[in-house]
Amino acid sequence: MPPSPQGARRAGIVTSPPPTRWALAGQRNRGYAETFATRLAEGVDVDGEARLADALVARRSRILDVGSGMGRVAAALVARGHDVVATEPDDALRAQSLATYAEVAVLPHEALTLPDLDPFDLIVVVGNVMVYLGEDTEREVLARLRSLLAPGGRILAGFHLSGTKNGSRAYPAEEFVSDAAAAGLTVDLRFGSYELHAPNDDYAVWVLSPTG
């Protein structure tokens, strides 16, 4: 029996990653960009994730924004003086990001196809990116992100636990903790929001660092 795609990748056999749940959802998620564009036009605060990310690093840090969407988090971090690399595989979102935040360059890669990059002080994977990854790639993605951290670097992740978004999966907290551990990561902190509310059963914000 041939190895699964995940097993083949672990063995060093070159295979294409499975499609992300976001890509499979297709047009069902097109309202995401419109929602945030409307919020921006109305002056709604959309910088919660960026404020927390900024608090986790020193000035002028190097930050990777994975699944950067329309670019609002990356742009807010650039405005705060950080060196930010954004990556967004969705063509429509990347185009909107470039149109809205021309100062933020955006790579067209998903997490598993990222090229080798200089290490980062912080990797941001928020906005439900984790619950839209390709099936059974969570551990691989976390391990790949871990490999891109500089010494002392950390990962900031945030997602809905119950799979309430179009095409997303339920990702229970205990499963995520297990996946993180398998990828060589330790949970340093867990909150229920980017304003550091207590943990709850709806949304989780995590700060991870390499084990050991």
PyMOL CGO cylinders between C-alpha atoms (Angstrom):
from pymol import cmd
from pymol.cgo import CYLINDER

trace = [
    CYLINDER, 0.00, 0.00, 0.00, 1.47, 3.39, -0.98, 0.3, 1, 1, 1, 1, 1, 1,
    CYLINDER, 1.47, 3.39, -0.98, 2.07, 5.88, 1.83, 0.3, 1, 1, 1, 1, 1, 1,
    CYLINDER, 2.07, 5.88, 1.83, -0.51, 8.56, 2.55, 0.3, 1, 1, 1, 1, 1, 1,
    CYLINDER, -0.51, 8.56, 2.55, 0.33, 12.08, 1.26, 0.3, 1, 1, 1, 1, 1, 1,
    CYLINDER, 0.33, 12.08, 1.26, 1.26, 13.04, 4.81, 0.3, 1, 1, 1, 1, 1, 1,
    CYLINDER, 1.26, 13.04, 4.81, 3.46, 9.96, 5.24, 0.3, 1, 1, 1, 1, 1, 1,
    CYLINDER, 3.46, 9.96, 5.24, 5.10, 10.55, 1.88, 0.3, 1, 1, 1, 1, 1, 1,
    CYLINDER, 5.10, 10.55, 1.88, 5.99, 14.09, 2.82, 0.3, 1, 1, 1, 1, 1, 1,
    CYLINDER, 5.99, 14.09, 2.82, 7.44, 12.87, 6.11, 0.3, 1, 1, 1, 1, 1, 1,
    CYLINDER, 7.44, 12.87, 6.11, 9.59, 10.41, 4.14, 0.3, 1, 1, 1, 1, 1, 1,
    CYLINDER, 9.59, 10.41, 4.14, 10.89, 13.21, 1.95, 0.3, 1, 1, 1, 1, 1, 1,
    CYLINDER, 10.89, 13.21, 1.95, 8.86, 12.23, -1.11, 0.3, 1, 1, 1, 1, 1, 1,
    CYLINDER, 8.86, 12.23, -1.11, 7.74, 15.37, -2.95, 0.3, 1, 1, 1, 1, 1, 1,
    CYLINDER, 7.74, 15.37, -2.95, 3.97, 15.58, -3.06, 0.3, 1, 1, 1, 1, 1, 1,
    CYLINDER, 3.97, 15.58, -3.06, 1.52, 18.43, -3.40, 0.3, 1, 1, 1, 1, 1, 1,
    CYLINDER, 1.52, 18.43, -3.40, -0.25, 19.38, -0.16, 0.3, 1, 1, 1, 1, 1, 1,
    CYLINDER, -0.25, 19.38, -0.16, -3.98, 18.67, -0.07, 0.3, 1, 1, 1, 1, 1, 1,
    CYLINDER, -3.98, 18.67, -0.07, -6.29, 21.60, -0.85, 0.3, 1, 1, 1, 1, 1, 1,
    CYLINDER, -6.29, 21.60, -0.85, -7.05, 23.79, 2.11, 0.3, 1, 1, 1, 1, 1, 1,
    CYLINDER, -7.05, 23.79, 2.11, -10.54, 23.83, 3.55, 0.3, 1, 1, 1, 1, 1, 1,
    CYLINDER, -10.54, 23.83, 3.55, -10.66, 27.51, 2.60, 0.3, 1, 1, 1, 1, 1, 1,
    CYLINDER, -10.66, 27.51, 2.60, -10.07, 26.67, -1.06, 0.3, 1, 1, 1, 1, 1, 1,
    CYLINDER, -10.07, 26.67, -1.06, -12.65, 23.88, -0.96, 0.3, 1, 1, 1, 1, 1, 1,
    CYLINDER, -12.65, 23.88, -0.96, -15.24, 26.26, 0.48, 0.3, 1, 1, 1, 1, 1, 1,
    CYLINDER, -15.24, 26.26, 0.48, -14.80, 28.48, -2.59, 0.3, 1, 1, 1, 1, 1, 1,
    CYLINDER, -14.80, 28.48, -2.59, -17.39, 31.20, -3.06, 0.3, 1, 1, 1, 1, 1, 1,
    CYLINDER, -17.39, 31.20, -3.06, -18.94, 30.53, 0.34, 0.3, 1, 1, 1, 1, 1, 1,
    CYLINDER, -18.94, 30.53, 0.34, -16.16, 32.57, 1.94, 0.3, 1, 1, 1, 1, 1, 1,
    CYLINDER, -16.16, 32.57, 1.94, -16.17, 35.56, -0.38, 0.3, 1, 1, 1, 1, 1, 1,
    CYLINDER, -16.17, 35.56, -0.38, -18.08, 37.60, 2.19, 0.3, 1, 1, 1, 1, 1, 1,
    CYLINDER, -18.08, 37.60, 2.19, -15.01, 37.62, 4.46, 0.3, 1, 1, 1, 1, 1, 1,
    CYLINDER, -15.01, 37.62, 4.46, -13.15, 40.28, 2.51, 0.3, 1, 1, 1, 1, 1, 1,
    CYLINDER, -13.15, 40.28, 2.51, -16.28, 42.35, 2.00, 0.3, 1, 1, 1, 1, 1, 1,
    CYLINDER, -16.28, 42.35, 2.00, -17.00, 42.28, 5.72, 0.3, 1, 1, 1, 1, 1, 1,
    CYLINDER, -17.00, 42.28, 5.72, -13.59, 43.64, 6.68, 0.3, 1, 1, 1, 1, 1, 1,
    CYLINDER, -13.59, 43.64, 6.68, -13.58, 46.18, 3.85, 0.3, 1, 1, 1, 1, 1, 1,
    CYLINDER, -13.58, 46.18, 3.85, -16.87, 47.54, 5.19, 0.3, 1, 1, 1, 1, 1, 1,
    CYLINDER, -16.87, 47.54, 5.19, -15.52, 47.64, 8.74, 0.3, 1, 1, 1, 1, 1, 1,
    CYLINDER, -15.52, 47.64, 8.74, -12.46, 49.55, 7.59, 0.3, 1, 1, 1, 1, 1, 1,
    CYLINDER, -12.46, 49.55, 7.59, -14.59, 52.05, 5.69, 0.3, 1, 1, 1, 1, 1, 1,
    CYLINDER, -14.59, 52.05, 5.69, -16.71, 52.56, 8.81, 0.3, 1, 1, 1, 1, 1, 1,
    CYLINDER, -16.71, 52.56, 8.81, -13.67, 53.09, 11.01, 0.3, 1, 1, 1, 1, 1, 1,
    CYLINDER, -13.67, 53.09, 11.01, -14.24, 49.95, 13.08, 0.3, 1, 1, 1, 1, 1, 1,
    CYLINDER, -14.24, 49.95, 13.08, -11.24, 48.78, 15.13, 0.3, 1, 1, 1, 1, 1, 1,
    CYLINDER, -11.24, 48.78, 15.13, -9.76, 45.73, 13.38, 0.3, 1, 1, 1, 1, 1, 1,
    CYLINDER, -9.76, 45.73, 13.38, -6.30, 45.83, 14.97, 0.3, 1, 1, 1, 1, 1, 1,
    CYLINDER, -6.30, 45.83, 14.97, -6.82, 43.55, 17.98, 0.3, 1, 1, 1, 1, 1, 1,
    CYLINDER, -6.82, 43.55, 17.98, -4.58, 40.78, 16.69, 0.3, 1, 1, 1, 1, 1, 1,
    CYLINDER, -4.58, 40.78, 16.69, -1.87, 43.24, 15.67, 0.3, 1, 1, 1, 1, 1, 1,
    CYLINDER, -1.87, 43.24, 15.67, -1.85, 44.97, 19.07, 0.3, 1, 1, 1, 1, 1, 1,
    CYLINDER, -1.85, 44.97, 19.07, -1.23, 41.67, 20.84, 0.3, 1, 1, 1, 1, 1, 1,
    CYLINDER, -1.23, 41.67, 20.84, 1.40, 40.62, 18.30, 0.3, 1, 1, 1, 1, 1, 1,
    CYLINDER, 1.40, 40.62, 18.30, 3.16, 43.96, 18.76, 0.3, 1, 1, 1, 1, 1, 1,
    CYLINDER, 3.16, 43.96, 18.76, 3.19, 43.44, 22.54, 0.3, 1, 1, 1, 1, 1, 1,
    CYLINDER, 3.19, 43.44, 22.54, 4.89, 40.05, 22.16, 0.3, 1, 1, 1, 1, 1, 1,
    CYLINDER, 4.89, 40.05, 22.16, 8.02, 41.35, 20.42, 0.3, 1, 1, 1, 1, 1, 1,
    CYLINDER, 8.02, 41.35, 20.42, 10.65, 44.03, 20.66, 0.3, 1, 1, 1, 1, 1, 1,
    CYLINDER, 10.65, 44.03, 20.66, 10.68, 47.08, 18.41, 0.3, 1, 1, 1, 1, 1, 1,
    CYLINDER, 10.68, 47.08, 18.41, 11.57, 46.48, 14.76, 0.3, 1, 1, 1, 1, 1, 1,
    CYLINDER, 11.57, 46.48, 14.76, 11.11, 42.72, 14.99, 0.3, 1, 1, 1, 1, 1, 1,
    CYLINDER, 11.11, 42.72, 14.99, 10.83, 40.37, 12.06, 0.3, 1, 1, 1, 1, 1, 1,
    CYLINDER, 10.83, 40.37, 12.06, 7.28, 38.94, 11.78, 0.3, 1, 1, 1, 1, 1, 1,
    CYLINDER, 7.28, 38.94, 11.78, 5.65, 36.42, 9.43, 0.3, 1, 1, 1, 1, 1, 1,
    CYLINDER, 5.65, 36.42, 9.43, 1.88, 36.74, 8.87, 0.3, 1, 1, 1, 1, 1, 1,
    CYLINDER, 1.88, 36.74, 8.87, 0.59, 33.40, 7.57, 0.3, 1, 1, 1, 1, 1, 1,
    CYLINDER, 0.59, 33.40, 7.57, -2.75, 33.51, 5.77, 0.3, 1, 1, 1, 1, 1, 1,
    CYLINDER, -2.75, 33.51, 5.77, -2.64, 37.29, 5.84, 0.3, 1, 1, 1, 1, 1, 1,
    CYLINDER, -2.64, 37.29, 5.84, -6.00, 37.69, 4.10, 0.3, 1, 1, 1, 1, 1, 1,
    CYLINDER, -6.00, 37.69, 4.10, -6.74, 41.25, 3.08, 0.3, 1, 1, 1, 1, 1, 1,
    CYLINDER, -6.74, 41.25, 3.08, -3.59, 42.43, 4.87, 0.3, 1, 1, 1, 1, 1, 1,
    CYLINDER, -3.59, 42.43, 4.87, -5.01, 44.31, 7.86, 0.3, 1, 1, 1, 1, 1, 1,
    CYLINDER, -5.01, 44.31, 7.86, -2.79, 42.62, 10.50, 0.3, 1, 1, 1, 1, 1, 1,
    CYLINDER, -2.79, 42.62, 10.50, 0.38, 42.83, 8.42, 0.3, 1, 1, 1, 1, 1, 1,
    CYLINDER, 0.38, 42.83, 8.42, -0.29, 46.48, 7.60, 0.3, 1, 1, 1, 1, 1, 1,
    CYLINDER, -0.29, 46.48, 7.60, -0.88, 47.35, 11.25, 0.3, 1, 1, 1, 1, 1, 1,
    CYLINDER, -0.88, 47.35, 11.25, 2.41, 45.68, 12.20, 0.3, 1, 1, 1, 1, 1, 1,
    CYLINDER, 2.41, 45.68, 12.20, 4.30, 47.50, 9.43, 0.3, 1, 1, 1, 1, 1, 1,
    CYLINDER, 4.30, 47.50, 9.43, 2.84, 50.76, 10.73, 0.3, 1, 1, 1, 1, 1, 1,
    CYLINDER, 2.84, 50.76, 10.73, 4.24, 49.87, 14.16, 0.3, 1, 1, 1, 1, 1, 1,
    CYLINDER, 4.24, 49.87, 14.16, 7.71, 49.62, 12.67, 0.3, 1, 1, 1, 1, 1, 1,
    CYLINDER, 7.71, 49.62, 12.67, 8.17, 45.88, 12.23, 0.3, 1, 1, 1, 1, 1, 1,
    CYLINDER, 8.17, 45.88, 12.23, 9.72, 44.02, 9.30, 0.3, 1, 1, 1, 1, 1, 1,
    CYLINDER, 9.72, 44.02, 9.30, 6.75, 41.97, 8.09, 0.3, 1, 1, 1, 1, 1, 1,
    CYLINDER, 6.75, 41.97, 8.09, 6.47, 39.20, 5.51, 0.3, 1, 1, 1, 1, 1, 1,
    CYLINDER, 6.47, 39.20, 5.51, 2.87, 38.40, 4.56, 0.3, 1, 1, 1, 1, 1, 1,
    CYLINDER, 2.87, 38.40, 4.56, 1.73, 35.28, 2.75, 0.3, 1, 1, 1, 1, 1, 1,
    CYLINDER, 1.73, 35.28, 2.75, -1.74, 34.63, 1.29, 0.3, 1, 1, 1, 1, 1, 1,
    CYLINDER, -1.74, 34.63, 1.29, -2.53, 31.90, -1.29, 0.3, 1, 1, 1, 1, 1, 1,
    CYLINDER, -2.53, 31.90, -1.29, -6.06, 33.12, -2.13, 0.3, 1, 1, 1, 1, 1, 1,
    CYLINDER, -6.06, 33.12, -2.13, -5.77, 35.20, -5.32, 0.3, 1, 1, 1, 1, 1, 1,
    CYLINDER, -5.77, 35.20, -5.32, -8.77, 37.44, -4.56, 0.3, 1, 1, 1, 1, 1, 1,
    CYLINDER, -8.77, 37.44, -4.56, -7.67, 38.21, -1.01, 0.3, 1, 1, 1, 1, 1, 1,
    CYLINDER, -7.67, 38.21, -1.01, -4.10, 38.86, -2.13, 0.3, 1, 1, 1, 1, 1, 1,
    CYLINDER, -4.10, 38.86, -2.13, -5.33, 41.29, -4.79, 0.3, 1, 1, 1, 1, 1, 1,
    CYLINDER, -5.33, 41.29, -4.79, -7.49, 43.11, -2.26, 0.3, 1, 1, 1, 1, 1, 1,
    CYLINDER, -7.49, 43.11, -2.26, -4.59, 43.27, 0.17, 0.3, 1, 1, 1, 1, 1, 1,
    CYLINDER, -4.59, 43.27, 0.17, -2.30, 44.79, -2.43, 0.3, 1, 1, 1, 1, 1, 1,
    CYLINDER, -2.30, 44.79, -2.43, -4.98, 47.29, -3.43, 0.3, 1, 1, 1, 1, 1, 1,
    CYLINDER, -4.98, 47.29, -3.43, -5.75, 48.30, 0.16, 0.3, 1, 1, 1, 1, 1, 1,
    CYLINDER, -5.75, 48.30, 0.16, -2.24, 48.19, 1.63, 0.3, 1, 1, 1, 1, 1, 1,
    CYLINDER, -2.24, 48.19, 1.63, 0.18, 48.78, -1.21, 0.3, 1, 1, 1, 1, 1, 1,
    CYLINDER, 0.18, 48.78, -1.21, 3.08, 49.05, 1.25, 0.3, 1, 1, 1, 1, 1, 1,
    CYLINDER, 3.08, 49.05, 1.25, 2.73, 45.37, 2.24, 0.3, 1, 1, 1, 1, 1, 1,
    CYLINDER, 2.73, 45.37, 2.24, 4.22, 42.84, -0.17, 0.3, 1, 1, 1, 1, 1, 1,
    CYLINDER, 4.22, 42.84, -0.17, 2.38, 39.50, -0.12, 0.3, 1, 1, 1, 1, 1, 1,
    CYLINDER, 2.38, 39.50, -0.12, 3.82, 36.11, -1.05, 0.3, 1, 1, 1, 1, 1, 1,
    CYLINDER, 3.82, 36.11, -1.05, 1.38, 33.72, -2.82, 0.3, 1, 1, 1, 1, 1, 1,
    CYLINDER, 1.38, 33.72, -2.82, 2.22, 30.69, -0.67, 0.3, 1, 1, 1, 1, 1, 1,
    CYLINDER, 2.22, 30.69, -0.67, 0.31, 28.61, 1.83, 0.3, 1, 1, 1, 1, 1, 1,
    CYLINDER, 0.31, 28.61, 1.83, 2.15, 27.43, 4.93, 0.3, 1, 1, 1, 1, 1, 1,
    CYLINDER, 2.15, 27.43, 4.93, 3.40, 24.10, 3.53, 0.3, 1, 1, 1, 1, 1, 1,
    CYLINDER, 3.40, 24.10, 3.53, 4.80, 25.64, 0.35, 0.3, 1, 1, 1, 1, 1, 1,
    CYLINDER, 4.80, 25.64, 0.35, 6.66, 28.54, 1.95, 0.3, 1, 1, 1, 1, 1, 1,
    CYLINDER, 6.66, 28.54, 1.95, 10.18, 28.94, 0.60, 0.3, 1, 1, 1, 1, 1, 1,
    CYLINDER, 10.18, 28.94, 0.60, 13.17, 29.03, 2.93, 0.3, 1, 1, 1, 1, 1, 1,
    CYLINDER, 13.17, 29.03, 2.93, 13.14, 32.41, 4.63, 0.3, 1, 1, 1, 1, 1, 1,
    CYLINDER, 13.14, 32.41, 4.63, 15.31, 34.19, 7.17, 0.3, 1, 1, 1, 1, 1, 1,
    CYLINDER, 15.31, 34.19, 7.17, 14.02, 33.32, 10.66, 0.3, 1, 1, 1, 1, 1, 1,
    CYLINDER, 14.02, 33.32, 10.66, 11.31, 35.28, 12.41, 0.3, 1, 1, 1, 1, 1, 1,
    CYLINDER, 11.31, 35.28, 12.41, 10.90, 36.64, 15.92, 0.3, 1, 1, 1, 1, 1, 1,
    CYLINDER, 10.90, 36.64, 15.92, 7.15, 36.03, 15.73, 0.3, 1, 1, 1, 1, 1, 1,
    CYLINDER, 7.15, 36.03, 15.73, 4.86, 34.10, 13.40, 0.3, 1, 1, 1, 1, 1, 1,
    CYLINDER, 4.86, 34.10, 13.40, 1.24, 35.21, 13.35, 0.3, 1, 1, 1, 1, 1, 1,
    CYLINDER, 1.24, 35.21, 13.35, -1.36, 32.66, 12.24, 0.3, 1, 1, 1, 1, 1, 1,
    CYLINDER, -1.36, 32.66, 12.24, -4.68, 34.23, 13.23, 0.3, 1, 1, 1, 1, 1, 1,
    CYLINDER, -4.68, 34.23, 13.23, -8.09, 34.84, 11.66, 0.3, 1, 1, 1, 1, 1, 1,
    CYLINDER, -8.09, 34.84, 11.66, -9.05, 31.14, 11.76, 0.3, 1, 1, 1, 1, 1, 1,
    CYLINDER, -9.05, 31.14, 11.76, -6.23, 30.06, 9.45, 0.3, 1, 1, 1, 1, 1, 1,
    CYLINDER, -6.23, 30.06, 9.45, -5.63, 26.92, 11.52, 0.3, 1, 1, 1, 1, 1, 1,
    CYLINDER, -5.63, 26.92, 11.52, -9.20, 25.63, 11.05, 0.3, 1, 1, 1, 1, 1, 1,
    CYLINDER, -9.20, 25.63, 11.05, -8.99, 26.11, 7.26, 0.3, 1, 1, 1, 1, 1, 1,
    CYLINDER, -8.99, 26.11, 7.26, -5.79, 24.13, 6.67, 0.3, 1, 1, 1, 1, 1, 1,
    CYLINDER, -5.79, 24.13, 6.67, -5.79, 21.09, 4.42, 0.3, 1, 1, 1, 1, 1, 1,
    CYLINDER, -5.79, 21.09, 4.42, -7.00, 17.88, 6.01, 0.3, 1, 1, 1, 1, 1, 1,
    CYLINDER, -7.00, 17.88, 6.01, -4.47, 16.26, 8.35, 0.3, 1, 1, 1, 1, 1, 1,
    CYLINDER, -4.47, 16.26, 8.35, -1.81, 18.92, 7.73, 0.3, 1, 1, 1, 1, 1, 1,
    CYLINDER, -1.81, 18.92, 7.73, -2.05, 20.70, 11.08, 0.3, 1, 1, 1, 1, 1, 1,
    CYLINDER, -2.05, 20.70, 11.08, 1.03, 19.06, 12.60, 0.3, 1, 1, 1, 1, 1, 1,
    CYLINDER, 1.03, 19.06, 12.60, 3.04, 19.55, 9.43, 0.3, 1, 1, 1, 1, 1, 1,
    CYLINDER, 3.04, 19.55, 9.43, 2.10, 23.22, 9.30, 0.3, 1, 1, 1, 1, 1, 1,
    CYLINDER, 2.10, 23.22, 9.30, 3.00, 23.79, 12.95, 0.3, 1, 1, 1, 1, 1, 1,
    CYLINDER, 3.00, 23.79, 12.95, 6.32, 22.00, 12.46, 0.3, 1, 1, 1, 1, 1, 1,
    CYLINDER, 6.32, 22.00, 12.46, 7.05, 24.08, 9.36, 0.3, 1, 1, 1, 1, 1, 1,
    CYLINDER, 7.05, 24.08, 9.36, 6.31, 27.30, 11.23, 0.3, 1, 1, 1, 1, 1, 1,
    CYLINDER, 6.31, 27.30, 11.23, 8.48, 26.16, 14.12, 0.3, 1, 1, 1, 1, 1, 1,
    CYLINDER, 8.48, 26.16, 14.12, 11.35, 25.68, 11.68, 0.3, 1, 1, 1, 1, 1, 1,
    CYLINDER, 11.35, 25.68, 11.68, 11.08, 29.34, 10.65, 0.3, 1, 1, 1, 1, 1, 1,
    CYLINDER, 11.08, 29.34, 10.65, 11.46, 30.76, 14.17, 0.3, 1, 1, 1, 1, 1, 1,
    CYLINDER, 11.46, 30.76, 14.17, 14.54, 32.61, 15.30, 0.3, 1, 1, 1, 1, 1, 1,
    CYLINDER, 14.54, 32.61, 15.30, 16.02, 31.73, 18.71, 0.3, 1, 1, 1, 1, 1, 1,
    CYLINDER, 16.02, 31.73, 18.71, 13.52, 32.95, 21.29, 0.3, 1, 1, 1, 1, 1, 1,
    CYLINDER, 13.52, 32.95, 21.29, 10.83, 33.27, 18.62, 0.3, 1, 1, 1, 1, 1, 1,
    CYLINDER, 10.83, 33.27, 18.62, 7.17, 32.48, 19.24, 0.3, 1, 1, 1, 1, 1, 1,
    CYLINDER, 7.17, 32.48, 19.24, 3.94, 31.75, 17.38, 0.3, 1, 1, 1, 1, 1, 1,
    CYLINDER, 3.94, 31.75, 17.38, 0.67, 33.63, 17.94, 0.3, 1, 1, 1, 1, 1, 1,
    CYLINDER, 0.67, 33.63, 17.94, -2.35, 31.59, 16.80, 0.3, 1, 1, 1, 1, 1, 1,
    CYLINDER, -2.35, 31.59, 16.80, -6.07, 32.23, 17.09, 0.3, 1, 1, 1, 1, 1, 1,
    CYLINDER, -6.07, 32.23, 17.09, -9.17, 30.40, 15.86, 0.3, 1, 1, 1, 1, 1, 1,
    CYLINDER, -9.17, 30.40, 15.86, -12.73, 29.34, 16.64, 0.3, 1, 1, 1, 1, 1, 1,
    CYLINDER, -12.73, 29.34, 16.64, -12.77, 25.98, 18.37, 0.3, 1, 1, 1, 1, 1, 1,
    CYLINDER, -12.77, 25.98, 18.37, -16.20, 24.80, 17.24, 0.3, 1, 1, 1, 1, 1, 1,
    CYLINDER, -16.20, 24.80, 17.24, -15.98, 25.00, 13.44, 0.3, 1, 1, 1, 1, 1, 1,
    CYLINDER, -15.98, 25.00, 13.44, -18.71, 27.60, 13.01, 0.3, 1, 1, 1, 1, 1, 1,
    CYLINDER, -18.71, 27.60, 13.01, -17.30, 29.22, 9.86, 0.3, 1, 1, 1, 1, 1, 1,
    CYLINDER, -17.30, 29.22, 9.86, -18.10, 28.13, 6.28, 0.3, 1, 1, 1, 1, 1, 1,
    CYLINDER, -18.10, 28.13, 6.28, -16.00, 25.08, 5.44, 0.3, 1, 1, 1, 1, 1, 1,
    CYLINDER, -16.00, 25.08, 5.44, -13.93, 25.17, 8.63, 0.3, 1, 1, 1, 1, 1, 1,
    CYLINDER, -13.93, 25.17, 8.63, -13.31, 22.28, 10.97, 0.3, 1, 1, 1, 1, 1, 1,
    CYLINDER, -13.31, 22.28, 10.97, -13.91, 21.96, 14.71, 0.3, 1, 1, 1, 1, 1, 1,
    CYLINDER, -13.91, 21.96, 14.71, -10.51, 22.02, 16.42, 0.3, 1, 1, 1, 1, 1, 1,
    CYLINDER, -10.51, 22.02, 16.42, -10.86, 21.21, 20.14, 0.3, 1, 1, 1, 1, 1, 1,
    CYLINDER, -10.86, 21.21, 20.14, -8.30, 22.79, 22.43, 0.3, 1, 1, 1, 1, 1, 1,
    CYLINDER, -8.30, 22.79, 22.43, -6.90, 19.47, 23.62, 0.3, 1, 1, 1, 1, 1, 1,
    CYLINDER, -6.90, 19.47, 23.62, -6.31, 18.32, 20.02, 0.3, 1, 1, 1, 1, 1, 1,
    CYLINDER, -6.31, 18.32, 20.02, -4.48, 21.52, 19.17, 0.3, 1, 1, 1, 1, 1, 1,
    CYLINDER, -4.48, 21.52, 19.17, -2.28, 21.18, 22.25, 0.3, 1, 1, 1, 1, 1, 1,
    CYLINDER, -2.28, 21.18, 22.25, -1.46, 17.60, 21.21, 0.3, 1, 1, 1, 1, 1, 1,
    CYLINDER, -1.46, 17.60, 21.21, -0.66, 18.68, 17.64, 0.3, 1, 1, 1, 1, 1, 1,
    CYLINDER, -0.66, 18.68, 17.64, 1.54, 21.50, 18.91, 0.3, 1, 1, 1, 1, 1, 1,
    CYLINDER, 1.54, 21.50, 18.91, 3.46, 19.11, 21.16, 0.3, 1, 1, 1, 1, 1, 1,
    CYLINDER, 3.46, 19.11, 21.16, 3.98, 16.68, 18.27, 0.3, 1, 1, 1, 1, 1, 1,
    CYLINDER, 3.98, 16.68, 18.27, 5.38, 19.56, 16.23, 0.3, 1, 1, 1, 1, 1, 1,
    CYLINDER, 5.38, 19.56, 16.23, 7.87, 20.43, 18.95, 0.3, 1, 1, 1, 1, 1, 1,
    CYLINDER, 7.87, 20.43, 18.95, 5.95, 23.37, 20.41, 0.3, 1, 1, 1, 1, 1, 1,
    CYLINDER, 5.95, 23.37, 20.41, 4.87, 24.23, 23.93, 0.3, 1, 1, 1, 1, 1, 1,
    CYLINDER, 4.87, 24.23, 23.93, 1.80, 26.26, 24.87, 0.3, 1, 1, 1, 1, 1, 1,
    CYLINDER, 1.80, 26.26, 24.87, 3.05, 29.24, 26.86, 0.3, 1, 1, 1, 1, 1, 1,
    CYLINDER, 3.05, 29.24, 26.86, -0.26, 31.07, 27.13, 0.3, 1, 1, 1, 1, 1, 1,
    CYLINDER, -0.26, 31.07, 27.13, -3.91, 30.60, 26.24, 0.3, 1, 1, 1, 1, 1, 1,
    CYLINDER, -3.91, 30.60, 26.24, -6.62, 33.28, 26.23, 0.3, 1, 1, 1, 1, 1, 1,
    CYLINDER, -6.62, 33.28, 26.23, -10.20, 33.63, 25.07, 0.3, 1, 1, 1, 1, 1, 1,
    CYLINDER, -10.20, 33.63, 25.07, -9.61, 36.79, 23.01, 0.3, 1, 1, 1, 1, 1, 1,
    CYLINDER, -9.61, 36.79, 23.01, -6.92, 39.14, 21.75, 0.3, 1, 1, 1, 1, 1, 1,
    CYLINDER, -6.92, 39.14, 21.75, -7.80, 41.37, 24.68, 0.3, 1, 1, 1, 1, 1, 1,
    CYLINDER, -7.80, 41.37, 24.68, -6.65, 38.53, 26.97, 0.3, 1, 1, 1, 1, 1, 1,
    CYLINDER, -6.65, 38.53, 26.97, -9.99, 37.40, 28.34, 0.3, 1, 1, 1, 1, 1, 1,
    CYLINDER, -9.99, 37.40, 28.34, -10.11, 34.08, 30.18, 0.3, 1, 1, 1, 1, 1, 1,
    CYLINDER, -10.11, 34.08, 30.18, -10.14, 30.89, 28.06, 0.3, 1, 1, 1, 1, 1, 1,
    CYLINDER, -10.14, 30.89, 28.06, -13.55, 29.78, 26.83, 0.3, 1, 1, 1, 1, 1, 1,
    CYLINDER, -13.55, 29.78, 26.83, -15.10, 27.10, 24.62, 0.3, 1, 1, 1, 1, 1, 1,
    CYLINDER, -15.10, 27.10, 24.62, -15.66, 29.36, 21.60, 0.3, 1, 1, 1, 1, 1, 1,
    CYLINDER, -15.66, 29.36, 21.60, -12.41, 31.04, 20.62, 0.3, 1, 1, 1, 1, 1, 1,
    CYLINDER, -12.41, 31.04, 20.62, -8.81, 30.40, 21.61, 0.3, 1, 1, 1, 1, 1, 1,
    CYLINDER, -8.81, 30.40, 21.61, -5.72, 32.59, 21.34, 0.3, 1, 1, 1, 1, 1, 1,
    CYLINDER, -5.72, 32.59, 21.34, -2.43, 30.78, 21.85, 0.3, 1, 1, 1, 1, 1, 1,
    CYLINDER, -2.43, 30.78, 21.85, 1.19, 31.77, 22.33, 0.3, 1, 1, 1, 1, 1, 1,
    CYLINDER, 1.19, 31.77, 22.33, 3.54, 28.90, 21.44, 0.3, 1, 1, 1, 1, 1, 1,
    CYLINDER, 3.54, 28.90, 21.44, 7.29, 28.49, 21.68, 0.3, 1, 1, 1, 1, 1, 1,
    CYLINDER, 7.29, 28.49, 21.68, 9.68, 25.68, 20.67, 0.3, 1, 1, 1, 1, 1, 1,
    CYLINDER, 9.68, 25.68, 20.67, 9.97, 22.90, 23.22, 0.3, 1, 1, 1, 1, 1, 1,
    CYLINDER, 9.97, 22.90, 23.22, 13.24, 22.72, 25.11, 0.3, 1, 1, 1, 1, 1, 1,
]
cmd.load_cgo(trace, "trace")
